[in-house]
Amino acid sequence: MLGKKKENDLRSMSKTELLTMLRDQEAEINELKEENARLEQQLEDKRIGLQECGSIAEAALKLNGVFEAAQAAAEQYLESVKAGSSERGDLDAQMQEELAQTRARCRQMEEEAAQRVERQRQAFARMVERCCLDNPELKEKLEAQGLKILHTKKQA
């Protein structure tokens, strides 16, 4: 909750000042989205080599951690915007609509990112399966790490 001084400062601000503050927050959201897109592109550009096949589980945990952190940051920011707007009862409908649209865009970005991660995970699993077809020792090492490798029949 805002302190008395900050609450009084907000109440004394004009709608224009409040709109400017909201626009600044929206710009920050856009910057975070751009950074998220840049980080997602970096993830797509990286290739995990055969020497890292034993760390599939570790890579999945790292990816999950990145997306969980991004989700937590987005939720925290949106909650702070929501808390601020509930204390400034004079926000108009346009500002509320912009907030709803931002939330919807964030949810869509999260869904798209989750889909991309799943496609990459599946592609990586297929690559590991192909590698195991040609290298039974690799299959044994991966299974020793607790990973189950499917479709390991040698193709003609």
C-alpha positions in Angstrom: 0.0 0.0 0.0 1.2 3.5 -0.8 2.3 5.7 2.0 0.2 8.7 3.0 2.5 11.1 1.2 2.6 9.2 -2.0 -1.2 8.7 -1.9 -1.7 12.4 -1.4 0.8 13.1 -4.3 -1.2 10.8 -6.6 -4.5 12.4 -5.6 -3.1 15.8 -6.4 -1.9 14.8 -9.8 -4.0 15.8 -12.9 -5.4 13.3 -15.2 -2.8 14.3 -17.7 0.0 13.5 -15.3 -1.7 10.2 -14.4 -2.0 9.4 -18.1 1.6 10.3 -18.6 2.6 8.0 -15.7 0.5 5.2 -17.2 2.1 5.8 -20.7 5.5 5.6 -19.1 4.5 2.3 -17.5 3.3 1.0 -20.8 6.6 2.0 -22.4 8.4 0.0 -19.7 6.1 -3.0 -20.5 6.9 -2.7 -24.2 10.7 -2.6 -23.3 10.2 -5.7 -21.3 8.4 -7.4 -24.1 11.2 -6.5 -26.5 13.7 -7.8 -24.1 11.6 -11.0 -23.8 11.5 -11.3 -27.6 15.3 -10.8 -27.8 15.9 -13.5 -25.1 13.5 -15.9 -26.9 15.4 -15.3 -30.1 18.7 -16.1 -28.4 17.2 -19.3 -27.1 16.0 -20.3 -30.6 19.5 -19.5 -32.0 21.3 -21.7 -29.6 22.0 -25.3 -30.5 22.8 -27.9 -27.9 25.6 -30.2 -29.1 26.1 -33.9 -28.6 28.4 -33.3 -25.7 25.4 -31.7 -23.8 23.0 -34.6 -24.5 23.4 -35.8 -20.9 22.0 -32.5 -19.6 18.5 -32.5 -21.2 16.9 -32.3 -17.9 19.2 -29.5 -16.8 18.4 -27.5 -20.0 14.7 -27.9 -19.5 15.0 -26.6 -15.9 17.0 -23.6 -17.1 14.3 -22.8 -19.8 11.5 -23.2 -17.2 13.4 -20.9 -14.9 13.7 -18.2 -17.5 10.0 -18.3 -18.3 8.9 -18.5 -14.7 11.0 -15.4 -13.9 9.5 -13.5 -16.8 6.0 -14.5 -15.8 6.7 -13.5 -12.2 8.0 -10.1 -13.3 5.1 -9.5 -15.6 2.6 -10.4 -12.8 4.3 -8.3 -10.3 4.4 -5.3 -12.6 0.7 -5.7 -13.5 -0.3 -6.1 -9.9 1.6 -2.8 -9.1 -0.2 -1.1 -11.9 -3.5 -2.5 -10.7 -2.9 -1.5 -7.1 -1.9 2.0 -8.2 -5.0 2.4 -10.4 -7.4 1.2 -7.6 -6.1 3.9 -5.3 -6.5 6.5 -8.0 -10.2 6.2 -8.3 -10.3 8.9 -11.0 -8.7 6.8 -13.8 -10.9 6.8 -16.8 -12.2 3.9 -18.9 -9.5 4.3 -21.5 -6.7 3.6 -19.0 -8.5 0.5 -17.7 -9.0 -0.7 -21.3 -5.2 -0.3 -22.0 -4.4 -2.3 -18.9 -6.7 -5.1 -20.0 -5.2 -5.1 -23.5 -1.7 -5.3 -22.0 -2.6 -8.2 -19.9 -4.1 -10.0 -22.9 -1.0 -9.4 -24.9 1.2 -10.7 -22.1 -0.9 -13.9 -21.8 -0.7 -14.4 -25.6 3.1 -13.9 -25.5 3.4 -16.5 -22.7 1.3 -19.0 -24.6 3.4 -18.5 -27.8 6.6 -18.8 -25.8 5.4 -22.0 -24.2 4.5 -23.4 -27.6 7.9 -22.5 -29.0 9.7 -24.2 -26.0 7.6 -27.3 -26.5 8.4 -27.5 -30.2 12.1 -27.0 -29.4 11.9 -29.7 -26.7 10.3 -32.1 -29.1 12.9 -31.4 -31.9 15.7 -31.9 -29.4 14.2 -35.2 -28.2 14.0 -36.4 -31.9 17.6 -35.4 -32.4 18.7 -37.3 -29.3 16.7 -40.3 -30.5 18.5 -40.2 -33.9 21.9 -39.9 -32.1 21.0 -42.9 -29.9 20.3 -45.0 -33.0 23.9 -44.5 -34.2 25.5 -44.6 -30.8 24.2 -47.2 -28.3 26.8 -46.0 -25.7 25.1 -42.6 -25.7 21.8 -44.3 -25.1 23.2 -46.1 -22.1 24.7 -43.0 -20.6 21.5 -41.1 -21.0 19.5 -43.9 -19.4 22.0 -44.0 -16.6 21.1 -40.4 -16.0 17.4 -41.4 -15.6 16.3 -40.4 -19.1 14.1 -42.8 -21.2 15.0 -42.9 -24.9 12.2 -44.1 -27.2 12.3 -45.5 -30.7 15.8 -46.8 -30.6 15.5 -49.4 -33.4 18.2 -49.0 -36.0 16.7 -47.7 -39.3 17.6 -49.4 -42.5 
